[in-house]
Amino acid sequence: MTGRFASGLPAGNTTEPRIPIGILLHYGLCCERSRGRSKEDSVNDWRRDVRAYDDVLEQLGDANSRRLIPTPALACDLALLQSNIERMADRALEAGVHLRPHVKSHKSAFIARRQLAAGAVGLAFAKLGEAEAVVERLNASGDPSSVSVLLTSPLVGRHAAERAAALASRCDLVVVVDHVDGVDELEAAALTVGSTMSVLCDVDVGLGRTGVRGPDAALAVAERINVASRLQFKGVQGYGGHLQHIPGREHRRTATIESTKRLTGVVDTLEAAGFHVAIRSGGGTGTMGLDVEIGVLNELQTGSYVFMDREYRDALGEDLEGRFAQSLTLITTVISANHEGYVTVDAGLKAMATDAGVPVVVGHEDTASYQFFGDEQGMVTNPAGHPFRRGDRLELVPPHCDPTVDRYDVIWLVHDDVVVDVIDVTARGRSQ
Ligand SMILES: Cc1ncc(COP(=O)(O)O)c(C=O)c1O
């Protein structure tokens, strides 16, 4: 592509300020910290190479601007991202279920806004801090209606409950609970703060991480919610994290059917006791097609589909659930090429999550391989006859997208060799 970016592709920040707020915040932070220090100190103080970033920002939309991105960095193909967002929204619409995308995967207000625009009924968050950061941004940019927010992890303790109660006055909040004490904490906080919350009973469908372990415990939770004046029982959550990466659709289907029976058992008991189980939320990218076929969930919490990652690609292959594009890559630079068989790149253990193995090298999937080579370095083998050279830039498909994204301040939105825009990872590090 040559010349200024001028195709029909949607510009990155149609509703955001021209320079995204994240960038401005960082500039602000830099000025704040630099007071009383030398220029050199303030630049060293900062997390990023300011001049390199300015270079890219000045050339947004220009041919070859992708080559200017300081590495290691995350790049996301905007057109692929948008098609993933729309594909998932269409799937949910066709199946007659609600879509509540999980923000834990991207932590970005910009992407969340696009998911809502594509028809999502609301957003799911793992942590209070994530939700606070993104809701603040959505509210600041004047989104008209109060966004529906589901916190998918149980909260413990007075402080967390009071933060949730405060958040409930800034959005339409739904929380999950897996113990009667959690209900009491939320009720007390809601009374103190003067807000109201909707509550789902979190059900353990076999992952064993959180959730009540059966119908009796679920009934106890629902009954406690029923007598709370500030809480409203809305339904159940059953997330099968253990199912998502089972390779082979038939194996995944068998396991998902088994797991869903646990949720059905709880729903039946609650309904027999007179509770209206309006929301049955759960599912992930790996099971979403199966979840709608099974027909118990009426709300999907899929997250990773926006980017996909190597782990999901390996597990899902061409299955229906795998038909989302790999939109996210990690750009890295060859920093040393003094050996015959391999080069050293600037993306090591700190540049990506390491729980799911190694990344693949885009364009060299079968001819080159990556190994971790230190905290800050990686080793990439040279394809036969075509050694990489010092200064070359390679792109990697991250092994596991969610915890990789959390390591970066920004994501560069790209199309071919053009940087279209840059967005901040709004809830980066907000793990409390
Ligand atoms: C509770 C919950 N719901 C939904 C998801 C989204 O799953 P995925 O990223 O596999 O689509 C996750 C991911 O870890 C999760 O923890």
PDBQT file of the ligand as one rigid body, heavy atoms in Angstrom, charges set to zero:
ROOT
HETATM    1  C1  LIG A 501     -15.426 -16.500  33.666  1.00  0.00    +0.000 C 
HETATM    2  C2  LIG A 501     -14.943 -16.412  32.252  1.00  0.00    +0.000 A 
HETATM    3  N1  LIG A 501     -15.840 -16.231  31.263  1.00  0.00    +0.000 NA
HETATM    4  C3  LIG A 501     -15.467 -16.142  29.984  1.00  0.00    +0.000 A 
HETATM    5  C4  LIG A 501     -14.134 -16.228  29.607  1.00  0.00    +0.000 A 
HETATM    6  C5  LIG A 501     -13.765 -16.055  28.151  1.00  0.00    +0.000 C 
HETATM    7  O1  LIG A 501     -13.233 -17.198  27.603  1.00  0.00    +0.000 OA
HETATM    8  P1  LIG A 501     -12.441 -17.189  26.237  1.00  0.00    +0.000 P 
HETATM    9  O2  LIG A 501     -11.355 -16.188  26.350  1.00  0.00    +0.000 OA
HETATM   10  O3  LIG A 501     -11.931 -18.560  26.147  1.00  0.00    +0.000 OA
HETATM   11  O4  LIG A 501     -13.423 -16.842  25.179  1.00  0.00    +0.000 OA
HETATM   12  C6  LIG A 501     -13.162 -16.431  30.604  1.00  0.00    +0.000 A 
HETATM   13  C7  LIG A 501     -11.750 -16.566  30.229  1.00  0.00    +0.000 C 
HETATM   14  O5  LIG A 501     -10.888 -16.941  30.969  1.00  0.00    +0.000 OA
HETATM   15  C8  LIG A 501     -13.580 -16.529  31.947  1.00  0.00    +0.000 A 
HETATM   16  O6  LIG A 501     -12.693 -16.700  32.939  1.00  0.00    +0.000 OA
ENDROOT
TORSDOF 0
